Amino acid sequence: MREVLERRQKDLVLFMDRVRNEHNFSALIRTAEAVGIHRIVYGFEEGTSAPINEAVTLGAHRWLFLERVADPAARLREFREEGFQVVVTWLGAGTRDFREVDYTRPTVIVVGNEVEGVSPELLPLATHRIKIPMMGMVRSLNVSVATGIILYEAFRQREAAGFYERPQLSEDEINQILYRWAYEDIIRSRKR
């Protein structure tokens, strides 16, 4: 557990905007956990629960911090104020190849709803609008597949830069999370 936490990328965040499909939502969690993301932020309408399918996440949702937000635009503004670049997937004009972005900077990767994409109010908050080049007749990928491609480009860049060799979480943060994972969650599950 400690080894995993020492590789967690505190300044690489996945932000899901209204991803509704249970399989997609869960596959995104699993892929994000695999590349060492520490936190996922997601926005939904009020009263809607996160559509987590444990058969798809294989428990990955237990090892991440999931943050639900009521106002995605306000949360993205906060990230920008904290020094994060906001990288938004977009199929419209003004996009650049996803491989041209420097993911070694503090980064929030924003992916949108399966049908509508990212909400229009989030687009002006983008530092970069990105796309994945495609050569076929179909000009879009499934959101979980597209996000996996982008996350692994971020992983590639960060691994080459040595980001996984030194902890981003403080020793105190690591110990608090270890306590939660090793004790609180186990005690809670035994009470059920």
C-alpha positions, 0 to 999 in steps of 0.5 A: 500500500505504501509503495502505491501511495508513494507513486500517486500523482497528486497533481494529475486529476481526472475530471468527469463531466456528466459521464452517466454510463455505469460501464464508462464511469467505472472503467474510467476509475479503473484506468485512472487508478492504474496510472496512479491518479490520486483524485477523481472529480465528477459532476452530476445533477443533484440527487444522482449517485455515482454509477459505480459497477464493482465488477468493472472497477475491480475495487479500484474505486476504493483506492482513489478519492472521489470528489462529487461537485455540484458546480463543475465550473466553479471547481475548475476555476479553483483548480486554475487558481491553484496553478493547474492547467485544464485540459479538455477533450473536445471535437470542435474547432480550436483543438490540438493533438493530445500528445502536444500537451505537457502533462508534467505540469499540474493537470486536470483532464476533463472528459465529457458526457458520452453523447454531448461531450463537455458542458459548454460552460466548461470550455472557456475554462480550458487551458488546452482543448485536445483531440485524438487523431483518427483516420477512420470514418467514425470521428470519436472514441468511447469516452473510457477508451479516449481517456485511457489513451490520454491518461497513458500519454500523461503516464508516459511523460511523467514516468520519463520525467521521474515523477513516479520515483519520488512521492508527491504525497507528504509522509503525513498524508501517506500515513493518514491514507494508510490508516484509512485503507488498512483500519477504518475501511476494514473495520467498517466492512466488518460491521456490515 
